[in-house]
Amino acid sequence: MSPVPPARPVRRRSLYGYDRAVERLGLVPVAGVDEAGRGACAGPLVVAAVVLPLGRGSEVPGLADSKMLSPAVRETVYGKVTAVARAVSVVVVPPDEVDRVGVHRADLDAMRRAVARLDVRPGYVLTDGFAVKGTDCPGLGVWKGDQVSASVAAASVVAKVTRDRMMAEMDERWPGYGFATHKGYSTGDHQRALASLGPCPEHRRSYVTVARVMSHEQLWEDTG
C-alpha cells in the first residue's frame, strides 16, 4: 500500500507544499475537490474537482481559499485556474435533490461524480474536511484543505464562482429575495424577504429557516 500524508498536515509556507508532498510519493496526478453552497438555504449545491499542474513554476498567481478572495479577484483567479488546469469538472445539485437525500449525502455523491467526470484519472484525491469513499483512487480529507492545498483551493474557487454566477441569474428569475447579494445564505435581508414573499422553487424545504416560513403559511391557511 502506498504511504499517505497525515490527516492533519502541518502548515507549510507554500499553498503548494501539501500537493507536492503527495506528488513526491508518486500519487499523481493530484485532484482537489471542494463545494460551495452547503450551508445556503436556497440555490444549488455546487461541487468542483480540479487537477492542477504542480511542477515548479506552474503556480497560479493569486490562488487562495475562495472565502479569502473578493468577488472580483475570485473571477480573475477562476480564469487563471481554468486556463492552466489539466482537468476541471463541475457537478450542480439542485435544491430538490438536496431536500430528497440530505445535504451531506448530496455533497458526497456530487464529489464522487465530480472525480469520475475528470478528463484525467487522478492518482490521489484531496478533499476539504472529510474523505470521499467510493472513487476508484485513494484519497484523504484534509483539515482546512482549501487553505493548505492548492488543488483544493482551486476547486473552491471554481465551485464558488460557478455558484455565484448561477445565483446572479436566479436573482433575475426570482426578484425580491436578493439572491445576487447573499447568494442564498440566511442573512437578515433574505429572511425578511422569505417571510414576505414565501419560498420560491429554489429554496430548500428541508432547511429549518425555510420550513419555519412554510409552517407559518400553513398555519394561516388552516386558521383562515
GIGI-V712406 format. One record per pair of residues at least 6 apart in sequence whose ideal C-beta (glycine too) atoms are under 6 Angstrom apart, sorted by the first residue. I is the first residue (numbers start at 1). J is the second residue. Records with the same first field share a line. If there is no record, write none. Layout:
I: J / J
This chain:
3: 25
5: 21 / 22
8: 143
9: 18 / 148
15: 150
16: 150
18: 148 / 149
19: 30 / 54 / 149 / 150 / 151
20: 54
22: 30 / 124
23: 54
27: 123 / 124
28: 123
29: 51 / 122 / 123
30: 124 / 151
31: 49 / 51 / 122 / 125
32: 50 / 126 / 149 / 151 / 152 / 154 / 155
33: 49 / 111 / 114 / 127 / 155
34: 128 / 146 / 152 / 155 / 156 / 159
35: 47 / 107 / 159
36: 46 / 159 / 160 / 163
37: 43 / 45 / 46 / 163
38: 103
40: 184 / 185
41: 186 / 204 / 207 / 209 / 210
42: 184 / 202 / 203
43: 167 / 184 / 202
44: 92 / 93 / 94
45: 93 / 98 / 106
46: 92 / 159 / 162 / 163
47: 91 / 110 / 111 / 114
48: 90 / 155 / 158 / 159
49: 89 / 114 / 115 / 118 / 155
50: 85 / 88 / 151 / 154 / 155 / 158
51: 86 / 87 / 120
52: 85 / 150 / 151 / 154
53: 86
60: 80 / 81
62: 77
63: 77 / 153
64: 153
65: 146 / 147 / 153 / 156
66: 74 / 156 / 157 / 160
74: 157 / 161
77: 157
78: 157 / 161
81: 154 / 157
82: 88
86: 120
87: 118 / 119 / 120
89: 114 / 117 / 118
90: 162
91: 110 / 113 / 114
93: 106 / 110
95: 202 / 204
97: 106
98: 106 / 204
99: 204 / 205 / 206
108: 132
111: 132
112: 134 / 135
115: 125 / 135
122: 137
124: 138
125: 135 / 139
126: 142 / 145 / 149 / 151 / 152
127: 141
128: 145 / 146 / 152
129: 141
130: 141
131: 139 / 140 / 141
142: 149
145: 152
146: 152 / 153 / 156
164: 183
167: 179 / 183 / 184
168: 180
170: 179 / 202
171: 179 / 180
174: 200
176: 193 / 197
177: 193
178: 189
182: 190
186: 209
194: 213
195: 213
199: 210
203: 210
204: 210
